[in-house]
């Protein structure tokens, strides 16, 4: 895969490749019944402790939104992943143009104002979504569940130090959840699958490119996490030295243009990033969360212009940012099934969530003793 095609979207992209990477000596450490017990225990633990660490409250979140509101998450900036859309409202002269959410990223920031949350307060959601344009493999599904969270901040907190401290608090919750799961079911503490390190490695996307200049992004990440099994990568979205961003990011939520400075004084860009870990079951990179400080009026306009999406500025969500009608914030989405898959030592998302999978994939899983839920 070259650098251009590597930007096209997530997933392995062929089932021949999926067949190569899924483990052949797999045996689940938990029965289906134990899996559900552990899953809901971990879910409760993370929701409770994420709210404590970041001062969040649980709130309701939409499954469908109005297309014309501009609130739906477009996930990237190349238009390759579009939401499920349908008319609704029987009896209306003009039916509503409804979209199933792909994530609640933009809705959350507006919800800070809706729920009257002040600086230092935030919200957390049990978000469900559909992403129909994913390639369906071992860790990408059409059905998505996330802890989508958002927190109001001050202008002077829009910096890498505040982002880093927030990431460390989230990592504390995730490692605590792993210990919680292993206390519930001691067989999860298995020498084949080492526990997560207590500390993350923080690194900028520019640094990773310097380390592996000829490799596409996913291969750079794979090489990195073999050396550092848990990392947070700063600066995702800004064009790097080779002309490509580390990964495409939507232009209207994470701030990926703000100038920053590395610890050794080099100029960098971006107030966002991802947590990636090494998955010892699959032997592959495993993304857990994407997050960042959100755009200001100035950085929103800059990012829309850079991505060729200035036509979006008249949408209500974008106008709310441009007119300072909603708080400055930081936020992210933590993949629930991704976390469950990792902490419960599963080889496939289908072991922790119920959705649809193609026959090709189910056949590959059956050959490898991977039993997906149906």
Secondary structure, DSSP 8 states (H G I E B T S, - for coil): --HHHHTS-SS---HHHHHHHS-SS---SS-HHHHHHHHHHHHHHHHHHHHHHHTEEEE---SEEEGGGT-S---SSSS-S---EEEE-TT-SS-EEEEE-S--HHHHHHHHHHTT--TT-EEEEEEEEE-TTS--SSS--SEEEEEEEEEE--GGG-SHHHHHHHHHHHHHHHHHHHHHHHHH-GGG--TTS----SS-EEEEHHHHHHHSTTS-HHHHHHHHHHHSSEEEEE--SSB-TTSSBSS---SSSB---SEEE-TTS-EEE-SEEEEEEEETTTTEEEEEEEEEEB--HHHHHHHHHHTT-GGGGGSHHHHHHHTT-S--EEEEEEEHHHHHHHHTT-S-GGGTS-----HHHHHHHHHTT-----
